[in-house]
Amino acid sequence: MEDLMSVVDWSRAQFALTAMYHWLFVPLTLGLSMIVAVMETIYFRTRSERWLAITKFWMTLFGINFAVGVATGIILEFEFGSNWSNYSWFVGDIFGAPLAIEGLLAFFMESTFIAVMFFGWKKVSRGFHLASTWLTAIGASISALWILVANGWMQYPVGMEFDPAQMRNVMDDFWAVAFSPVAIHKFFHAVFSGWALAGVFVIGVSCWFILKKRNVAMAMSSIKVAGVMGMFGMLMTLWTGDGSALDVARVQPMKLAAMEGLYKGKCGQEIVGFGILNPDKTPQNDEDPYLFDISIPKGLSFLATHDFNAFVPGINDLIDGIELTPEGDTIHTDSYARRIEIGREAHEALRRFDAASAAGDTAAMAAATADLRASYRYFGYGYLTSPYDAVPPVGITFYSFHIMVILGGYLLLFFVAVLWAVFRKQSWLNNRWAAWIGMLTVPIVYVCSQAGWVTAEVGRQPWIIQDLMPVQAAISDIPASTVVLTFWLFALMFTAFLAAEVCIMLRQISKGSNAKYE
């Protein structure tokens, strides 16, 4: 058992490492491809050689980032087979479909037109080249769509049924999987946040040009495009984030409770704007959950339901299966202890089906199948030993969520200030302090992006598939030492990738600052 948990912990760490490195490159790819497409459209309409040079400069940075992102993404998908083979068997028919579509449709689309985008200058017409640039950008977004459909299904499994004869889940409604509201909100939230991140990246690099007094006109033109795209992306990120919050409250209430460090809910629940958690607080004690907090009255009720007076359950409420109506009436749902019982009943029904199948007893098989279907909704809870096993790491989830929200608020103000400066008072951007703020906002937006991903993934623990499969049931039968070795190999390799990308980026930026754009 100890070795099993070591394999689980190291496999989780390895996947988290790969995903977080991969997520350094994906948002910039999504956003910068669109910004480059807009810039080339301006060149196409104006026939200005200056805009052609600007487009080529940012296109080069996009290409560097795209290449490294592909490398980390391929490794991420392979890990499902190497480290999470039980998961891949259990839901491969469902999870594999969107990934296959991503590879066959989006990835081939990107790889085809990106070749024209980089090597087609003067070899194809201006219109065809522009179309290739837009198709590369659209292909990157389509790629993100199918990957996030797969991820969204893990958070909210729909469109499938369990086949006891195969001991696995099979898809019975492709469109329910593809158009799951959780997946759609996650897709738009990820794509538009990528626009905001790329907007900050372009502004930050342009501010360096301004600080060095090199190609200032080029930098100002780039900031105008990036500021508009980034501001639109930021506003849409806030809007889609609201939709995602409604989804979380509906299908992952324990994640929402962990995001707020909420143990005991109520009607008209306040939201914590800023707080410090009490490290000694657990679901089993009565200590105050916060050492310090500043809260907004009724904010969480509105965020979760768009109703200021709605009940939002806390961690203990969910464990006990208690909800309240706005009138204060108590509603009892399935407690987590009861869910564990139901999950074990599902496991026992599956064992009975297997035994009946081996004996050729069709009547017993039918009875076991009926019992399994009645209890399958909590199949994953049968692997848990305690209701408290279903509580995610509250500290990481709480702080990552609040870091994301606070930095997101800063980024909104940043884009407002940039747009005001670049369109109304450009002298602001010529100040050293303004240029430094623009450059320092680049690491800030990356922290915000990573915090959002951590919130989404850590907040759903221990589930690899919500309510159906915890992480300890999903791993491969491999030695812990193998996972430890590959973890450190990947850590060194990804760090080398990142260092190489940063060095190449800095070299290209330095070359671009000395080029002529007039």
LOZAMAR-742582 format. One record per residue (C-alpha): residue in one letter; x, z, y. Coordinates in steps of 0.02 Angstrom, whole numbers, plus 50000, padded with zeros to 5 digits. Layout:
   rest      xx      zz      yy
      A       X       Z       Y
...
This chain:
   rest      xx      zz      yy
      M   50000   50000   50000
      E   50142   50042   50119
      D   50222   49872   50089
      L   50052   49789   50112
      M   50029   49868   50283
      S   50207   49820   50329
      V   50167   49638   50286
      V   50007   49649   50389
      D   50094   49724   50541
      W   50241   49604   50537
      S   50128   49454   50508
      R   50022   49504   50656
      A   50179   49529   50762
      Q   50246   49358   50711
      F   50083   49270   50751
      A   50069   49362   50917
      L   50247   49313   50960
      T   50215   49130   50921
      A   50048   49127   51011
      M   50115   49209   51169
      Y   50264   49092   51179
      H   50149   48943   51147
      W   50032   49004   51283
      L   50175   48996   51409
      F   50170   48806   51393
      V   49988   48762   51359
      P   49909   48809   51528
      L   50043   48717   51626
      T   50018   48563   51516
      L   49829   48567   51545
      G   49842   48590   51732
      L   49996   48489   51776
      S   49933   48337   51681
      M   49778   48335   51791
      I   49878   48361   51951
      V   49994   48217   51903
      A   49842   48107   51867
      V   49770   48145   52040
      M   49938   48109   52122
      E   49953   47941   52033
      T   49775   47901   52085
      I   49828   47929   52266
      Y   49977   47813   52237
      F   49862   47682   52156
      R   49745   47684   52306
      T   49878   47692   52443
      R   50019   47593   52358
      S   50136   47716   52445
      E   50310   47723   52370
      R   50320   47904   52428
      W   50172   47952   52318
      L   50249   47855   52174
      A   50408   47959   52189
      I   50307   48121   52203
      T   50207   48074   52048
      K   50364   48036   51948
      F   50444   48202   51998
      W   50299   48309   51937
      M   50273   48197   51787
      T   50451   48236   51730
      L   50418   48423   51738
      F   50256   48397   51642
      G   50348   48301   51506
      I   50478   48438   51482
      N   50343   48570   51465
      F   50236   48461   51350
      A   50378   48435   51226
      V   50415   48620   51205
      G   50230   48662   51193
      V   50207   48540   51049
      A   50351   48619   50953
      T   50280   48795   50965
      G   50103   48736   50929
      I   50150   48653   50765
      I   50235   48813   50705
      L   50080   48912   50754
      E   49968   48806   50642
      F   50090   48815   50496
      E   50082   49005   50501
      F   49902   49001   50443
      G   49965   48933   50278
      S   50125   49033   50264
      N   50068   49205   50323
      W   49879   49199   50315
      S   49841   49102   50156
      N   49696   49215   50103
      Y   49614   49179   50270
      S   49648   48993   50250
      W   49567   48995   50078
      F   49419   49100   50134
      V   49369   48988   50280
      G   49479   48834   50265
      D   49331   48715   50252
      I   49269   48776   50421
      F   49426   48823   50517
      G   49520   48669   50459
      A   49390   48544   50523
      P   49417   48567   50710
      L   49605   48575   50686
      A   49599   48412   50588
      I   49496   48330   50726
      E   49621   48395   50854
      G   49764   48315   50759
      L   49678   48149   50719
      L   49592   48124   50887
      A   49672   48220   51028
      F   49853   48233   50973
      F   49865   48048   50928
      M   49780   48006   51091
      E   49905   48109   51189
      S   50057   48045   51095
      T   50002   47863   51115
      F   49967   47864   51300
      I   50106   47983   51350
      A   50228   47849   51292
      V   50148   47725   51412
      M   50143   47860   51546
      F   50331   47889   51541
      F   50401   47720   51485
      G   50269   47599   51545
      W   50321   47589   51728
      K   50344   47403   51771
      K   50298   47359   51590
      V   50109   47373   51609
      S   49994   47348   51757
      R   49970   47486   51884
      G   49789   47507   51829
      F   49833   47521   51645
      H   49970   47647   51684
      L   49849   47752   51786
      A   49723   47746   51644
      S   49860   47803   51523
      T   49901   47951   51635
      W   49719   48003   51643
      L   49696   47980   51456
      T   49849   48090   51424
      A   49773   48225   51534
      I   49602   48208   51452
      G   49684   48208   51280
      A   49770   48372   51319
      S   49602   48449   51364
      I   49519   48378   51208
      S   49659   48453   51105
      A   49624   48621   51185
      L   49438   48599   51150
      W   49457   48585   50961
      I   49586   48724   50950
      L   49471   48839   51049
      V   49322   48787   50943
      A   49421   48853   50794
      N   49468   49011   50888
      G   49291   49035   50952
      W   49225   49024   50775
      M   49341   49167   50724
      Q   49265   49271   50864
      Y   49086   49219   50822
      P   49067   49143   50647
      V   48917   49025   50641
      G   48867   48866   50553
      M   48922   48920   50379
      E   48869   49007   50221
      F   48965   49095   50083
      D   48973   49005   49916
      P   49003   49134   49779
      A   49046   49000   49653
      Q   49197   48949   49758
      M   49229   49124   49827
      R   49241   49050   50002
      N   49140   49002   50154
      V   49081   48823   50177
      M   49018   48737   50333
      D   48832   48696   50336
      D   48810   48654   50521
      F   48955   48567   50607
      W   48867   48560   50775
      A   48835   48748   50776
      V   49023   48771   50756
      A   49069   48638   50885
      F   48944   48694   51017
      S   48953   48881   50993
      P   48930   48960   51166
      V   49082   49070   51133
      A   49190   48918   51099
      I   49125   48819   51248
      H   49152   48962   51370
      K   49326   48994   51300
      F   49369   48809   51317
      F   49317   48793   51499
      H   49394   48961   51542
      A   49561   48910   51466
      V   49563   48736   51543
      F   49517   48791   51719
      S   49637   48937   51713
      G   49770   48807   51669
      W   49724   48712   51827
      A   49748   48872   51928
      L   49915   48910   51844
      A   49980   48733   51872
      G   49922   48741   52052
      V   50026   48898   52079
      F   50174   48819   51989
      V   50172   48664   52101
      I   50150   48771   52257
      G   50292   48886   52205
      V   50414   48744   52174
      S   50361   48661   52337
      C   50390   48825   52429
      W   50569   48822   52364
      F   50590   48650   52442
      I   50522   48718   52605
      L   50636   48871   52597
      K   50787   48757   52572
      K   50721   48636   52705
      R   50730   48490   52584
      N   50593   48359   52569
      V   50472   48466   52667
      A   50347   48324   52689
      M   50345   48295   52501
      A   50320   48481   52473
      M   50174   48488   52595
      S   50089   48340   52512
      S   50111   48421   52341
      I   50042   48587   52404
      K   49885   48501   52470
      V   49845   48425   52300
      A   49895   48582   52202
      G   49802   48697   52322
      V   49638   48602   52304
      M   49654   48585   52115
      G   49709   48766   52096
      M   49569   48834   52204
      F   49439   48735   52108
      G   49515   48793   51945
      M   49515   48974   52004
      L   49333   48970   52056
      M   49283   48889   51891
      T   49388   49016   51796
      L   49288   49156   51877
      W   49124   49070   51835
      T   49169   49035   51653
      G   49241   49211   51640
      D   49069   49277   51683
      G   48996   49176   51540
      S   49130   49240   51423
      A   49090   49419   51473
      L   48908   49392   51425
      D   48964   49321   51257
      V   49078   49470   51223
      A   48939   49593   51265
      R   48822   49502   51146
      V   48933   49466   50994
      Q   49085   49581   51015
      P   49022   49740   51100
      M   49166   49843   51030
      K   49288   49730   51121
      L   49193   49756   51284
      A   49196   49944   51259
      A   49384   49939   51229
      M   49410   49830   51383
      E   49334   49969   51487
      G   49395   50119   51388
      L   49211   50163   51370
      Y   49168   50291   51236
      K   48994   50346   51290
      G   48884   50216   51369
      K   48730   50231   51477
      C   48602   50130   51572
      G   48673   50071   51738
      Q   48852   50088   51674
      E   48989   50082   51806
      I   49142   49971   51788
      V   49319   50035   51812
      G   49405   49940   51952
      F   49567   50035   51927
      G   49607   50175   51807
      I   49734   50266   51701
      L   49681   50306   51524
      N   49700   50478   51446
      P   49823   50447   51302
      D   49751   50594   51205
      K   49574   50525   51204
      T   49507   50467   51035
      P   49331   50434   50971
      Q   49341   50599   50876
      N   49368   50714   51027
      D   49274   50755   51188
      E   49417   50734   51312
      D   49392   50634   51471
      P   49440   50452   51437
      Y   49528   50433   51605
      L   49661   50530   51696
      F   49610   50436   51853
      D   49486   50299   51891
      I   49401   50207   52033
      S   49234   50138   51975
      I   49101   50021   52042
      P   48924   50088   52012
      K   48822   49988   51885
      G   48957   49854   51881
      L   48981   49846   51693
      S   48794   49835   51660
      F   48785   49685   51775
      L   48942   49604   51703
      A   48880   49623   51525
      T   48696   49578   51547
      H   48664   49526   51730
      D   48550   49678   51737
      F   48609   49824   51844
      N   48509   49948   51740
      A   48547   49885   51564
      F   48624   49997   51432
      V   48805   49959   51385
      P   48859   50046   51224
      G   49025   50135   51214
      I   49141   50152   51066
      N   49055   50307   50997
      D   48882   50232   51024
      L   48930   50080   50922
      I   49008   50185   50784
      D   48849   50289   50774
      G   48733   50138   50789
      I   48647   50200   50947
      E   48576   50097   51089
      L   48460   50140   51233
      T   48324   50044   51321
      P   48318   50045   51513
      E   48176   50170   51495
      G   48292   50289   51402
      D   48219   50263   51229
      T   48344   50276   51086
      I   48363   50131   50965
      H   48457   50155   50803
      T   48550   50006   50732
      D   48669   50000   50584
      S   48805   50130   50607
      Y   48982   50081   50559
      A   48974   50200   50410
      R   48819   50109   50352
      R   48903   49941   50382
      I   49045   49995   50268
      E   48918   50040   50134
      I   48832   49871   50153
      G   49000   49782   50148
      R   49045   49869   49986
      E   48875   49821   49916
      A   48919   49640   49957
      H   49086   49658   49867
      E   49000   49732   49715
      A   48872   49591   49715
      L   49014   49465   49718
      R   49098   49550   49571
      R   48933   49547   49475
      F   48914   49363   49513
      D   49090   49328   49449
      A   49058   49425   49288
      A   48889   49339   49262
      S   48968   49169   49295
      A   49101   49203   49164
      A   48965   49253   49040
      G   48854   49105   49084
      D   48709   49220   49132
      T   48614   49116   49261
      A   48481   49249   49291
      A   48613   49380   49333
      M   48703   49253   49442
      A   48544   49220   49541
      A   48510   49407   49563
      A   48690   49439   49620
      T   48681   49292   49741
      A   48521   49361   49820
      D   48601   49533   49841
      L   48758   49455   49915
      R   48662   49354   50043
      A   48564   49508   50095
      S   48722   49607   50129
      Y   48850   49473   50175
      R   48835   49498   50365
      Y   48946   49652   50348
      F   49059   49586   50211
      G   49217   49627   50308
      Y   49171   49810   50333
      G   49188   49834   50145
      Y   49377   49825   50167
      L   49380   49971   50290
      T   49406   50151   50239
      S   49336   50232   50397
      P   49220   50182   50540
      Y   49364   50214   50659
      D   49462   50074   50577
      A   49348   49953   50671
      V   49405   50016   50842
      P   49534   49899   50925
      P   49688   49965   51016
      V   49601   50032   51171
      G   49754   50053   51280
      I   49821   49876   51263
      T   49647   49799   51281
      F   49602   49905   51433
      Y   49763   49875   51530
      S   49777   49690   51489
      F   49598   49661   51545
      H   49622   49754   51709
      I   49788   49669   51744
      M   49702   49502   51719
      V   49559   49547   51836
      I   49669   49622   51973
      L   49792   49477   51971
      G   49648   49353   51964
      G   49582   49428   52125
      Y   49753   49410   52204
      L   49765   49228   52149
      L   49597   49188   52229
      L   49658   49260   52395
      F   49822   49167   52373
      F   49735   48998   52358
      V   49626   49036   52509
      A   49781   49076   52612
      V   49874   48921   52551
      L   49730   48803   52589
      W   49708   48880   52761
      A   49893   48861   52796
      V   49916   48685   52731
      F   49761   48611   52812
      R   49745   48715   52971
      K   49908   48803   53013
      Q   50058   48727   52923
      S   50181   48831   53024
      W   50135   48977   52910
      L   50218   48893   52763
      N   50381   48869   52860
      N   50408   49057   52866
      R   50531   49126   52739
      W   50411   49265   52687
      A   50273   49139   52651
      A   50389   49032   52546
      W   50446   49185   52449
      I   50266   49237   52416
      G   50231   49063   52349
      M   50380   49070   52231
      L   50347   49249   52173
      T   50167   49205   52133
      V   50228   49092   51991
      P   50277   49238   51876
      I   50119   49330   51932
      V   50005   49191   51872
      Y   50095   49186   51705
      V   50070   49374   51684
      C   49885   49351   51725
      S   49869   49210   51597
      Q   49957   49308   51460
      A   49852   49463   51497
      G   49693   49362   51471
      W   49752   49300   51302
      V   49804   49475   51248
      T   49632   49541   51298
      A   49543   49408   51195
      E   49648   49430   51039
      V   49694   49615   51034
      G   49517   49663   51085
      R   49443   49588   50925
      Q   49555   49684   50807
      P   49548   49727   50664
      W   49452   49566   50634
      I   49528   49398   50599
      I   49347   49340   50575
      Q   49224   49450   50667
      D   49135   49567   50544
      L   49183   49459   50393
      M   49370   49479   50366
      P   49494   49608   50433
      V   49677   49562   50451
      Q   49732   49662   50298
      A   49624   49550   50186
      A   49689   49388   50262
      I   49876   49393   50231
      S   49983   49299   50105
      D   50060   49383   49954
      I   50238   49379   50019
      P   50373   49514   50037
      A   50380   49608   50201
      S   50566   49568   50212
      T   50525   49381   50220
      V   50407   49406   50367
      V   50533   49518   50457
      L   50668   49385   50437
      T   50558   49243   50500
      F   50496   49352   50644
      W   50673   49372   50712
      L   50717   49191   50676
      F   50564   49134   50773
      A   50602   49257   50913
      L   50776   49184   50933
      M   50715   49005   50918
      F   50571   49024   51042
      T   50682   49115   51166
      A   50806   48972   51151
      F   50664   48847   51180
      L   50607   48942   51334
      A   50784   48959   51403
      A   50815   48774   51374
      E   50652   48726   51459
      V   50687   48836   51610
      C   50864   48767   51627
      I   50806   48587   51614
      M   50663   48620   51735
      L   50780   48700   51863
      R   50900   48554   51848
      Q   50760   48428   51876
      I   50692   48528   52023
      S   50865   48533   52100
      K   50883   48345   52077
      G   50710   48320   52151
      S   50753   48421   52305
      N   50895   48300   52344
      A   50796   48141   52310
      K   50714   48036   52444
      Y   50524   48034   52455
      E   50503   47946   52621
